[in-house]
Amino acid sequence: MNNLSRKPASFRSLRRQSGQSMIEYTVIAAGLAVLLFVSTPVGQQLAQAIRTFYADLTLFLSLP
């Protein structure tokens, strides 16, 4: 017999709930990211600011 079949039922249900919470969080976060970065001008400005910051950062790091 493997060890998983010996664990109490409460442990198995906690693992299932943890997985469900992670999936719900991922779906909500992805939905908010799409809403923010695609559909609003503020989101587009924020995305452009992040791109500019990253470009400036990589330029600074490449300097001797």
N, C-alpha and C positions, 0 to 999 in steps of 0.2 A: 504494500500500500504506500502511496506517496504521502507526503506531509500535508498537502493541501486538504485532503479529505479528513484529516484529524483536527483541523482548526475549527473553533466554534463558529456557529452560524453568524454571530454578531460580527466577527472579523470579516467574513465574506461579504456581508451587507455593507460594511464600512468601505471596503474596497470598491464595490459597485457604486456607492454614492460618491466616492472621491472621483472616480472616472467620469461619472455623469456631470459633476460640478466642473471638472476641467473642460469637458466638451461644451457646456453651456457658456463658460467664460470665454472660450475661444470663439464661439459663434458670435457672441455679443461684441467682443473686441474687434473682430473682423468687420462686422456690420458698422460699427462706429468709425473705423478707419476708412472704409469705403465712403460713408456718408460725409466725413470730414474732408477727405482729400479729393473727392471726385465732384461732388455736387455743389459746393459752396465756394464763393470767391475767397473767403477767409481761409478755407482749407487749402486752396491753391496758393495763396500767398504764404502760408505756413510751410507748405511743401517746397516752394521756391526758396524761402529763407533757409531751410535745412540744407537744400542742395548747395546754396551759395556758401554757407558755413562750412560744409564738408569740403568744397573746392578750395576755399581759403585755408582750411586746416591742412589739407594735403600739400598745398603750395608751400606753406610755412614749414612743414616737416621735411620737404625736399630741399630746402635751402641749406647751404653748407654751414 
